[in-house]
Amino acid sequence: MTTLSPAIDRKTRESFARQALMTTFGATILDLAPGACTLAAPILPLARQQHGVGHAGLTFALGDTAAGYAALTLMPEEAEVMTVEMKINLLAPAAGDRLVAAGRVIRAGRRISAVTAEVFAETGGSRDLIAILQGTMVPVTARART
């Protein structure tokens, strides 16, 4: 099993820590490996929709972020990551205690990376697939972020 270099691991975790939306949602990194990232977030009252289940915005944000950080693990050390496009298929309501999003890189290129994510609703250790995402990520420099 390939592991991340300490520099890429640190850079990825530091970037994730700057994600204000993920902090608001209480999201954490569960696993980080080359081309893969798994995140989890409780379904907090602030992220529920009118039926009491997790809002699709939470599902999308968590899946998009997991896929983005999966891509970042394969980018050059000086790069950051941005989503170019992302599609989501909502398969079931986000009913559970927390969401778990597993992002992975399908193909890493020099300019673009094709990514995917699966989002699961979890209750008591049981997981149900509730959404799949597919998208494209690009590396950006500090100058491009400003």
HELIX and SHEET records of a PDB file:
HELIX    1   1 PRO A    6  ALA A   17  1                                  12    
HELIX    2   2 ALA A   20  PHE A   25  1                                   6    
HELIX    3   3 PRO A   45  ALA A   47  5                                   3    
HELIX    4   4 ALA A   56  LEU A   72  1                                  17    
HELIX    5   5 ALA A  142  ARG A  145  1                                   4    
SHEET    1   A 6 THR A  28  ALA A  33  0                                        
SHEET    2   A 6 ALA A  36  PRO A  42 -1                                        
SHEET    3   A 6 ARG A  98  ALA A 108 -1                                        
SHEET    4   A 6 SER A 113  THR A 123 -1                                        
SHEET    5   A 6 SER A 126  VAL A 140 -1                                        
SHEET    6   A 6 GLU A  80  LEU A  90 -1                                        
END                                                                             
